[in-house]
Amino acid sequence: MKTNSVVVTGLGVATPIGLGIDPFWENLMRGASGVSPVSVIDTSDFDVRTGAEIKGFSNASGDRTTALAIRATHLALEDADIKPAEIYGANVAVIMGTSCGNQESVERINEATLQGHQPSSHDIRNLTDDNISVSVTKRYSLTGPSLVIPTACSSGNHAIALGYDLIRSGRTSLALVGGADSISRILFTVFNRLQSLSPDVCRPFDSRRQGIVIGEGAGVLVLEPLEWALTRRARIYAQVLGYGLACDISGPTAPGPEGAGVIEAIRRMSQTYDVDLSSIDYISAHGTGTQLNDTIEVTAMKKLFGHGFKIPMSSIKSMVGHTMGAASALEAAACCMAIKTGLVPPTINYGVPDPACDIDPVPNIARAHKVRVAISNAFAFGGSIGVVAFGEIR
């Protein structure tokens, strides 16, 4: 075991199919869908009125995205068996990814202004994206780096990568990393204008796929050095093996047609951290359910692993929707659970194979499958790509 190994010892998730890692994983395993009519915003102006919403979630902080981040962090620390008193005032890094940040506050400020009212001071304080990580930092009186990475749908993986580097460099001994986003009018507006919303459910890799389902959630991973985890006898889910980052600047919303950026990110991960591509047992796909993105992702994987590759490659977005800044954090949590349990989640709503996506999407039913190494793919608008590899302790 390497002395600079970084491991995952806590998983905290807030999702449309469960709060906490155990209910989340149980519902993934049974193929539960979190899609339902949206109630947190008025969708009457949109063609599509369904999404993957967390029903009954209490928004005590005044902004739903921040509240989700706080809840997921609490659940992650609890899962890692770390009590708040044990980290009070400590050099603990908090790094959160997001797409839209505290958009709820932005929209309330806009509404107040249009009606000729003064925005509330609370909404103004929540206006900047850094409030997401700062609120977590303040909650536990932490003194380490507190950062928000706004690289949209790949930001969760970017947060994991930065936390990994901070621990390996000795700048911190504990990192709380992940991402959060809530359902907002701006998300519905953008994807409605792009004509990228599915009218019913998300069908990744299926020939009938029509687009994304907007979701919301938060995912937080507790990262720490292996030595510390062993000393405190922590439960270890997986080891962070490394990451690869790239930017594919072919267009503002679409990756390059041949998946060059995706390929480059995975190759960098493999070469920099000695991750053997032949050892990968599971791929957590970006798998948005759009015609273009799914096809390009499969094209890239074929170029890397060969046509006809048999690595299971599923998309949990079929169950939780596209949770934007939380997406790759939740998918990283799923990778860790796949390694820990020897099970891989399915791609639900799959019924009609697409010849352009001739992969093993683990259709509809979870599967027992030994996972020693898993990778999580994440792609974002602007060509921002992040891939993280997780593995068994070795």
N, C-alpha and C positions, 0 to 999 in steps of 0.2 A: 504494500500500500504506500502510495506516495505521500510525503509529508506535507505537501501543499494541496492535497485533495480537498475539494469543497463538496459538501453533501447537503441534501435536502432533509430536514428533520421535522418540518411542520408544513401543513397544507391547510389553507383557509379559503373557502369559496363561498360566494353568495351568488346563486344562480336561479333561473326560473324553474329548475327541477330539484332544488334542494339547497338549504343553508347548512354548511358543514360538509366536510369531505366524505363522510360515510353515507349520508343520504344522497349526496350528489353521485357518488360512485354506484350505489345501489340502483339508482334510477337510470344512469347510463347503461348499466348492465341489462336492465329489462327493456331498454329502448323507449323510455318515456319521452313524451314530447312536451315542451314548455310553451308551445304556441297557443295563443288565445286572443280574444279581442283586447285591444289596448285600452286601458282606463286612465293611465297617469297623464296623458295629454289628450287634447281634443283632436281626433283624426278625421273629423267630418269633411275637411277640405281635401282629403287625399283619396286616391283611388283604392288604396289598400288600408285596411283598418285593423289588421292583426299584427302581432309581434310576439316576442318571447319576453314577457314581463314578469317580474318577481311580485307575485300577488301578496298583499298584506304586509309589505315591508314598511317598517316605521322609519320615517325620515326626520329624525330628531335634530339633525345638524342644520337643517334649513336648505341643504343642497343634497340631492339624491346621490350624485356621484361620490361626494366626500363621505356621505353616510355609508355607502357600500364599501368604500375602501377601509373605513374604520372597522366595520363589522368583519370583513374578511381578515384584517390584521389580527383582531381579537381572536378569531377562530384559529388562525395559524399559530399564534403564540400558545393558545390553549392546547392545540394538537401537539405542539413541540414540547409540552410540559415546561414552559418557561413562564414564571409568574412575573407580573409587572414590577414587583418590588425588586426582582433580581436584575432588572435592566435599567432601573430608575437612574437617570443621569449618565448613562453609559454611552460610549462611542459606538452606537448602533446606527447603521445606514438605513434610510428609508427611501426607496426608489420606486416610483409609481409611473406607469405608462397610461396614456389616455389619448382619445381621439378628439373629443369635444370639451373635455374638462367640466367645469361647473356651469354647463350650459343652462341649467335650470335658473340659475341666478341671472345669467345674461338675458334670458327671455323675460324674466320678471322685471328687470330694469327697463327693457325695451317697452314692455306693456305699460309700465308706470309712466314712462316718458311720453308715449303716444296719447295717454289719457290726461297729460298735463300735471302729473303728480311727481313728487320727489321720490327717487328710488330709496329703498331702505338702506340704512348703513350696514345691515347684516349682508344684504346682497352685494353691496359694493366691496365689503371685505372678502366675500367669496369669489369675486370676479376673476381673479387671476388663477391660472391652473395650478400654481405652486401651493395653493391652499389645500390641495388634496394630500400631498405629502406632509406639509406643515401641520395639518390637523392631526395626523397620525403621530408625528414627532411630539407635538404638544401633549397629546393624550398620555404618552408614556414618559414625558420629560427627557427625551433622548437628546444627545449632544453630537451625534454623528452627522454625516452628509444627509441633507434632505432635498431630494430632487424629483422633478417631474419630467418625464420624457414624452413629448407630444408627437411621436412619430406614428400616430394613428394605429392601424391594425397590427403593426409589428412591434409596437412600443413595449408590450409585456415582455417579449423576448429580449429587447434592448435593455430593459431594466434588469433582467436576469443576468445578462452578459456583463453589465457594469458592476452589479453586486458581486459576481464571481471574480472579476478583476480586483475589486477593492479588498476582498478577503485574501486572495492569493498574494497581493502586494503587501499585506500586513497593515493596511490603512484602517481596517476595522476587523473585528472578530465575529460580527454578526450582522446580517443584512436581511431586511424585510423588503422583498421585491415582488412586483407584480403589476397589475393594471386594473383600472376601473372606468366604467362609463355607464350612464343611465340613458334610458329612452328619452329623446328630445324631439321637438318640432323640427329642428335644423336637420337632424338625421333623416326624418321622413321626407322633408323637403328636397334634400340633396338627392337621395336615392329614387324618389318619385320622379324628379326631373331627368335623372339618368335612365329612367325606365328599367331599373334594376331590381324592383321589388317583386317578390313572388306573390301571386294573388292568394295562395293558400299556405303551402308548407315548403320547406327547403329540401331539395332533392339533389344533393351533390352526386356528380358523376352519372346520373340517370339521364337518358336521352330526353326526358320530358322536363328537365329542370328549366325554371323560368326566372330565377333570381334569388336574392337573399331574403331572409326574414330578419328584421331588425330585433336585436335582443339587448339585454342589459345584464350587468353583473360585475363582480370583482373577484380577482384571484390573487392570493398572496402566498409566496413561498418563503420559508425560513431557511436561509443559507448560513452555514457555519463551517469552520475547519473540521476535518475528520477527527483530529486529535481531541478537540474540545468535545465533540459529539460522543466519542468513546469514553472520555473521562467522566462525563455526566450521565453515561449509560442511556443516551437518547435513542429513540427509535429512528432508524435511518431508512428513508424511502429509496433513495437513489443517490448516485454521485453525478455532479455536473461534469461531463467529460470535456466540454468546450463549446464554442459557438463560431458561426460564420456570418459576417455582415457584408452586404453589397447594395448597390443602387443601380437599378435598371431605369434609365431616363428616357425610355422610348415614348412615354406619354404620361399625362397627369393622372389617369385613372386605370390604365391597363399595363400589365407587364409586357416585356418584349415577346413577340410571337413565338420565338424559339426557346424562351425560358432561360436566356443567357445569364441574367442576374441571379436567378435561383441556383443554377448550376455553379456559378462562381462562388456563391456564399457557402454551399455545401463543400466544395473543393477546398476552400480556405479553412473551413472547420476541420476537415479531414487532415490537411497538411500541417496546419499550425498545432493541432492538439493530438495528432497521431490517432485519429479515430478511423479505424478500418471500415470502409464502406461495406465490405462483405460481412461484417459482424452485425449489421443493423437488422433487427428482427421486427420492428414496427415503425411505421411512419404516421404521425398525426398530421393529417393533411390540412392545408389552409382551407380547401374545400368549401368555397362560398356558395356553390349552387348556381353560379352564373355560367353561361355557355362558354365564354372566353377564358375566364380564370381557371376553371376546372381543366379545360383542354390543355392550356399552357402548362399547368402544374404537372399533368400526366406526361406531357411531351418532355419536360425537363427531367422527370424521374426516369423515363425510359433511356434518355441519353446518358444518365449517370449509372443506372443499374442494369441496362440492357433491355431490349424489347422482350416482353413476356416475363418480366421479373415477377416473383411470387410473394414479395413482402406485403403483408397486410397493410392497407393504407386507408384508414377510415376518417370520417369527418364528424366530430361531435356537434358541429354547427347544425346538423340535421335535427338535433334535439334541443339545443339551447339558443339557436339563432346566432346571428353574427353580433357578438357582444363588443365589437370594436376594440377599444384599448384593453379590455379584459380578455379578449379572445385567446391570444397566445399564452397568457398566464394560466387560464383554465385548461388549455390544451397541454401545457407543461405539466400541470397537476395530473392530468389524465395519463400522460407518459409515465410519471412516477408511480402512479397506482398500477399501471400495466406491468411495470417491472416488479413491483412488490407482490402483486396477486397472481401473475401468470394468466391474466385475462385481458382481452382487448375489446374496446367498445365498438359497437356497430355503426354503420351508416344507415339510418332508418329512411323510410319513404322510398326505398330503392326497389324498382320493379322492372324497368326496361333498360337493359344495358346499352351504353353508347359505344359504338365501335372505336371512337376516338379516345375513349377512356377505358380501355380494356385492361383494367387492373383488378385486384382483389379488394373491394371496398368493405369487406366484412358485412355483407348485406343483411340488414334487419335484425340479426341475432348476434349477441356477444359470443366470443369464442375463447376457449382455453387455448393459450398459446404462450410458450416460453419466450419471455422478452428479456434479453440480456442488455441490448442497446436499443434505444428509441430516439427518434429525432422529431422535433416539432417545427413545422414549416410555418412561416408568417410573412405575408406580403402586404404592402400598404400603398395607398395613393402616393404618387410622386416617385414610385419605384423603390421605396425603402423596404429592404428585405432582411430578415433575421431568422437564423436557424440555430437551434440549440440541441445538443446531444446529451442524453442522460443514460446512465448505465448502472449495472450492479456494482457493488463495492468489490474491488479486485486488488 
